[in-house]
Amino acid sequence: MFIAIGTSLQVQPAAGLAEVAADHGARLIIVNAEPTPYDERADEVVREPIGTALPKLLRRLSVESD
């Protein structure tokens, strides 16, 4: 799983990590207020403020892993 939080995913080389992760089968989750170039490759895109989205996402991931 690769979670990109609060980034436009346009600055290299860090932005390329989302692509590498997706290419290798990782689940890609993007939390960002604006669209990114990787939204179509993402398994989930969250368009909420980070302070709201992140606690909810972490709770969901915690429940799913139990």
Residue pairs with C-beta under 8 A, 6 or more apart in sequence:
1 26
1 27
1 28
1 29
1 61
2 17
2 18
2 21
2 22
2 26
2 27
2 28
2 29
3 29
3 30
3 31
3 57
4 17
4 18
4 28
4 29
4 30
4 31
4 32
4 36
4 38
5 31
5 32
5 50
5 54
6 31
6 32
6 50
7 14
7 15
7 32
7 36
8 15
8 32
8 34
8 36
9 15
9 18
9 30
9 32
9 36
9 37
9 38
10 36
10 37
15 37
15 38
18 28
18 30
18 38
18 41
19 38
19 41
21 28
22 28
22 38
22 41
22 42
27 43
27 44
28 38
28 41
28 42
28 43
28 44
29 42
29 43
29 44
29 45
29 46
29 57
30 36
30 38
30 39
30 42
30 44
30 45
30 46
31 46
31 48
31 50
31 53
31 54
31 57
32 45
32 46
32 47
33 47
33 48
33 49
39 45
46 53
46 57
48 56
